[in-house]
């Protein structure tokens, strides 16, 4: 079942007591959106099957997609952030991430090419649904989109909290929910950085 903001759901159903959060509403503030539209990967799959005009947008770095897989239903791939091998992040103990400065233009070009309107269901997915899909949904909302959703468990899902594989993203998410995915990436969907002009 698709989730609405708890208060909106309560008003709709006339329920007196409401849980603090819907089952799939993000717990982190950074993962919440101005539109308040959240789905799990399984729910996103259902939306895509029920609405042929719905669009799945993957905003992960291309390296992530290459090594962790790609949802077969992906219509648009434009990274919100990309790894910058020239900078190191002590906090992440890895290469730093840098904003894709051409993101908005590239995303809008892809959505326009697919005939998206401001009412089209646009489902945005990152790795775990925590920090990249929400700002993209907020950007779409600023541009007048009213039906933009974030996948709260993302492509890879949540981390295991115990056992030998503690910390591995192996709970829920697109890849761990039995939904169609592959290591093969559709060249027509895959993002390519802007080519620099020759000197």
C-alpha positions as CSV (number, residue, x, y, z in Angstrom):
1,X,0.0,0.0,0.0
2,X,1.3,3.5,-0.9
3,X,1.9,5.6,2.2
4,X,0.8,9.1,2.8
5,X,1.8,11.5,5.6
6,X,0.4,10.1,8.8
7,X,-1.8,13.1,9.5
8,X,-3.2,13.1,6.0
9,X,-3.9,9.4,6.2
10,X,-5.6,9.8,9.6
11,X,-7.8,12.6,8.2
12,X,-8.7,10.4,5.3
13,X,-9.6,7.4,7.4
14,X,-11.0,9.4,10.4
15,X,-8.6,7.6,12.7
16,X,-8.1,9.1,16.1
17,X,-4.6,7.7,17.0
18,X,-1.9,7.8,14.5
19,X,1.6,6.3,14.7
20,X,4.5,8.8,14.7
21,X,5.6,7.7,11.3
22,X,4.1,5.6,8.4
23,X,5.9,2.3,8.0
24,X,7.9,3.5,5.1
25,X,8.3,7.2,6.0
26,X,12.0,8.1,6.4
27,X,13.3,8.4,9.9
28,X,16.2,10.8,8.9
29,X,15.2,14.4,8.4
30,X,17.6,14.5,5.3
31,X,15.5,11.8,3.7
32,X,12.2,13.6,4.0
33,X,10.7,15.6,1.1
34,X,8.4,18.6,0.8
35,X,5.8,16.5,-1.0
36,X,5.8,13.7,1.6
37,X,5.4,10.9,-1.0
38,X,7.3,7.8,0.0
39,X,7.3,4.2,-1.4
40,X,9.3,1.1,-0.7
41,X,11.1,-0.6,-3.6
42,X,8.3,-3.2,-3.8
43,X,5.6,-0.4,-3.9
44,X,7.6,1.4,-6.6
45,X,7.6,-1.8,-8.7
46,X,3.8,-2.0,-8.3
47,X,3.4,1.7,-9.4
48,X,5.6,1.1,-12.4
49,X,3.5,-1.9,-13.4
50,X,0.2,-0.2,-12.8
51,X,1.1,3.1,-14.5
52,X,2.9,2.8,-17.9
53,X,3.7,6.6,-17.8
54,X,5.5,6.4,-14.4
55,X,9.2,7.0,-14.6
56,X,11.9,5.5,-12.5
57,X,14.9,7.8,-12.0
58,X,18.2,6.4,-10.6
59,X,20.4,9.2,-9.1
60,X,23.4,7.0,-8.0
61,X,27.0,7.5,-9.2
62,X,27.7,5.4,-12.3
63,X,30.4,3.4,-10.3
64,X,27.7,2.3,-7.9
65,X,25.5,1.1,-10.7
66,X,28.4,-0.7,-12.3
67,X,29.4,-2.7,-9.3
68,X,26.1,-3.1,-7.4
69,X,23.6,-3.5,-10.3
70,X,20.9,-1.5,-12.0
71,X,17.1,-1.8,-11.8
72,X,15.8,-3.2,-15.0
73,X,12.9,-0.8,-14.9
74,X,15.1,2.3,-14.8
75,X,14.0,5.0,-17.3
76,X,16.5,7.7,-16.4
77,X,20.0,7.6,-14.9
78,X,21.4,10.9,-13.9
79,X,23.7,11.0,-10.8
80,X,23.0,13.7,-8.1
81,X,26.6,13.3,-7.0
82,X,29.7,11.6,-8.5
83,X,32.9,10.3,-6.9
84,X,35.8,12.8,-7.2
85,X,39.0,10.7,-7.3
86,X,41.1,13.9,-6.8
87,X,39.7,14.4,-3.3
88,X,39.7,12.2,-0.2
89,X,37.0,12.3,2.5
90,X,38.2,11.5,6.0
91,X,34.6,11.3,7.2
92,X,33.7,8.7,4.6
93,X,37.1,7.1,4.5
94,X,36.8,7.1,0.7
95,X,36.9,9.4,-2.3
96,X,34.8,12.5,-1.8
97,X,31.6,13.0,-3.6
98,X,30.9,16.1,-5.7
99,X,27.6,17.5,-6.9
100,X,26.8,16.9,-10.6
101,X,26.7,20.6,-11.6
102,X,24.7,19.7,-14.7
103,X,22.2,17.6,-12.8
104,X,19.1,19.8,-13.2
105,X,19.5,20.3,-16.9
106,X,20.3,16.7,-17.6
107,X,17.4,15.4,-15.6
108,X,14.9,17.8,-17.2
109,X,16.1,17.0,-20.7
110,X,15.6,13.3,-20.0
111,X,12.2,13.8,-18.4
112,X,11.1,16.0,-21.3
113,X,12.3,13.4,-23.8
114,X,10.1,10.9,-22.1
115,X,7.1,13.2,-22.3
116,X,6.8,13.7,-18.6
117,X,4.3,16.3,-17.3
118,X,4.2,17.9,-13.9
119,X,1.6,15.3,-12.9
120,X,3.6,12.3,-14.1
121,X,4.6,9.8,-11.4
122,X,8.4,10.3,-11.1
123,X,10.0,7.7,-8.7
124,X,13.5,8.6,-7.5
125,X,15.9,6.0,-6.2
126,X,19.4,6.2,-4.7
127,X,21.4,3.6,-2.8
128,X,19.5,3.6,0.5
129,X,16.9,6.3,0.3
130,X,18.6,8.4,2.8
131,X,20.3,11.5,1.3
132,X,20.2,11.8,-2.5
133,X,16.7,10.9,-3.6
134,X,15.0,13.4,-1.2
135,X,16.8,16.5,-2.6
136,X,16.0,15.4,-6.1
137,X,12.3,15.1,-5.2
138,X,12.4,18.5,-3.6
139,X,14.0,19.9,-6.8
140,X,11.2,18.4,-8.9
141,X,8.6,19.9,-6.5
142,X,10.2,23.3,-6.9
143,X,9.8,22.9,-10.7
144,X,6.1,22.2,-10.2
145,X,6.1,18.4,-10.2
146,X,3.3,17.2,-7.8
147,X,3.7,13.4,-8.1
148,X,7.4,12.8,-7.3
149,X,8.2,9.9,-4.9
150,X,11.3,8.8,-3.1
151,X,12.1,5.1,-2.7
152,X,12.8,4.9,1.1
153,X,14.9,1.7,1.0
154,X,16.7,2.6,-2.3
155,X,18.4,0.1,-4.6
156,X,20.7,-1.6,-2.1
157,X,18.4,-1.4,1.0
158,X,19.3,-1.3,4.7
159,X,22.3,-2.7,6.5
160,X,22.3,-5.9,8.4
161,X,22.5,-5.1,12.2
162,X,24.0,-8.4,13.3
163,X,25.9,-11.6,12.2
164,X,29.0,-12.1,10.2
165,X,27.8,-9.7,7.5
166,X,26.8,-6.9,9.9
167,X,26.9,-3.6,8.0
168,X,26.3,-5.1,4.6
169,X,23.3,-3.7,2.7
170,X,21.3,-6.9,2.4
171,X,17.9,-6.0,3.8
172,X,15.0,-4.7,1.6
173,X,15.7,-2.3,-1.3
174,X,15.3,-3.1,-4.9
175,X,18.0,-5.6,-5.2
176,X,17.1,-7.5,-2.0
177,X,13.4,-7.6,-2.7
178,X,13.4,-10.0,-5.6
179,X,12.7,-7.2,-8.1
180,X,14.3,-7.4,-11.6
181,X,17.9,-6.0,-11.8
182,X,21.1,-6.8,-13.6
183,X,24.8,-5.8,-13.7
184,X,24.1,-5.0,-17.4
185,X,23.3,-1.4,-17.9
186,X,21.1,-0.2,-20.7
187,X,23.3,2.2,-22.8
188,X,20.3,4.2,-23.8
189,X,19.5,4.9,-20.1
190,X,23.0,5.2,-18.7
191,X,24.4,8.7,-17.8
192,X,27.4,10.0,-19.6
193,X,29.2,13.1,-18.4
194,X,29.2,16.2,-20.5
195,X,32.0,16.0,-23.1
196,X,34.5,18.9,-22.8
197,X,35.1,21.0,-25.8
198,X,38.4,20.4,-27.6
199,X,41.1,23.1,-27.0
